[in-house]
Each structure stands twice: as C-alpha cells, then as structure tokens.
Amino acid sequence: MDDQTRIELEAAAFRRLQDHLMEKRTDVQNIDLMNLAGFCRNCLSRWYQEAANERGLEMDKEEAREIFYGMPYSEWKDQHQTEATDDKREVFDTAFAENVGKID
C-alpha cells in the first residue's frame, strides 16, 4: 500500500470514529470513554489540535473542540453530558493521570 492510500484510509477511519461518537453514540459519556479506554472526545480534539500546531497551523483548544464536536463544547455539554457519579470521578482521576497527565 502506498503512503497516500494509507493516509486516506486512516483519515476515513478517523472520520467514521468521529461520526460514531458524535452522531450515533452521544449517550456514551466522555468520562466513561476515558475510564474504559484511556481517551475521550476531548483527547481526540486535542490530538487534532496538536497535529495542526505541528504543521504550523494556529489552533487553540476551543477551536479544535468546536471542529471535532461540530459545535461549541459548551453546547455539546448542555445537550449530551450528564452528571458523573463520585465513583466515576474517582476512576477518572486515575485514568486521566495515567493517560494524559496529572490533574492540577
């Protein structure tokens, strides 16, 4: 497989994952994704931002989130996010520290 085909396939898989998380499984909470998989929608938007920045494109966290979520993050939270239990928050603190870094 040539590099261009690989890149196109990877991009298609990413778009499918994004669509799945944003359109088909809005019921799955970010905290559940982080606790189970070690990443969430915010991680994906951060990785998108980092890739843009590495290529010299100015993009901040909120811009990347709006691109990934298809709306301002605050709107997404209002429409889809539910309150996390204390148990989920405790697991999240560990998962976040292990996968992203220390929580300040």
N, C-alpha and C positions, 0 to 999 in steps of 0.2 A: 504494500500500500504506500502510495506517495504521501508526502507531508501535507499537501493541500487537502487531499481527501480525508486524512486523519483529522486535521483541524476542523473541516466541515462536519464530520461525524461527531466530534467532541462538542462542537457548538450546537448541533441538533440535539444531542443528548442533554446538554445543559438547558436548552430552551424547553425541552419536554419536562425535565425536573422542575423548572420554574413554573411552568403551566400547571403541572400536577399539584404543586404546593399552593399556588396562588388561586387556582380556579376549582380544582376538584377536591382538595383536602384542606379547605380553610378551617375545618373543625380541629385539625391537628395543631396543637399549641406549640409555639417556639420552645417553651420550657420542656415539653415532652420530647421534642426532637433533640435538644441539647442533652437531656438526661439519658436518652437511649442511644443516640448516635454520635454525640460529641460535636455536633454542629446544628445550626438552625438557619432560618431565613436571613437573620441579621449577619451570620457568618458568610453566607453566600453573597450578600450585598457588599460586605467588607472585602471579600476576595475580589469582587468585581471592581471595587474602588481601587484596591491595591494594584490590580492589573492595569487599570487606566493610568494611575500615577506612575507606574514603572515605565509606561510608554510616553511619559511627558504630558499626559492629559490631566488638567486640573479638575479634580472631583473631590468633594468632601463627603463625609458620611451620610448626611441628609440627602444629597443629590443621588448618591448610589442607592440608598434605600428607596427613594421615590422611583428610580428606574426599575429596581427589582420588584418592588411591591405594586407598581403601576399606579400609585397614589402616594400622597404624603403618609409617612409612617404613622402619624397621629390618627389619621383617618382609618388606616388598617386596624390599629389597636381598638379604636372605638367600635368598629364593625365586627371584629372577629376575636379579639383577645378576651379571655376570661380570667378571673382572679385565680392565682395559683395557691394551692394549699401550702401550709408550712412544711409539710413533708417534701413536697416537690421543690420548694425553695432550698431546702437543706441539701437535697441531692444535686440541685443545680449549682450551688456554690462549689461543690466538689468537681462536678463535670466541667464547669467554666474554668476553674483553676487548672485542671488537668489539660484542657484543650485550647484555652485561649490565653490564660494568664491569671495572675492574682486579681481579686476584686478589691478595689480601693474603697 
